[in-house]
Amino acid sequence: MALPELRFSVSVGGLLGLSAGEDRRTQEALMPFVTIILREGRSVEQKREMVKAVTEAIARTTNAKPEAVHIVVHDEPATNIGSGGLLLADK
């Protein structure tokens, strides 16, 4: 089975960096949350690798602890994604 064309969207909200004086409650309230929307078809192993790489990148660039980074992956069928006025299923 061929892997679907790579199309994804990522949005990140939350922690942009904390000063040394900010307490843990502030840090917990501002944890980075990442939403990734993918066209369905990737294996669990591919998603594991992606989550690990994204976690490392977010932690490194926001000074967050890796365990504070939360990622949600949405697998969407081609019938639920549109581009250029057409569903991907119709391309």
Secondary structure, DSSP 8 states (H G I E B T S, - for coil): -------EEEEEES-S---TT--HHHHHHT--EEEEEEES---HHHHHHHHHHHHHHHHHHHT--GGG-EEEEEEE-GGG-EETTEEGGG-
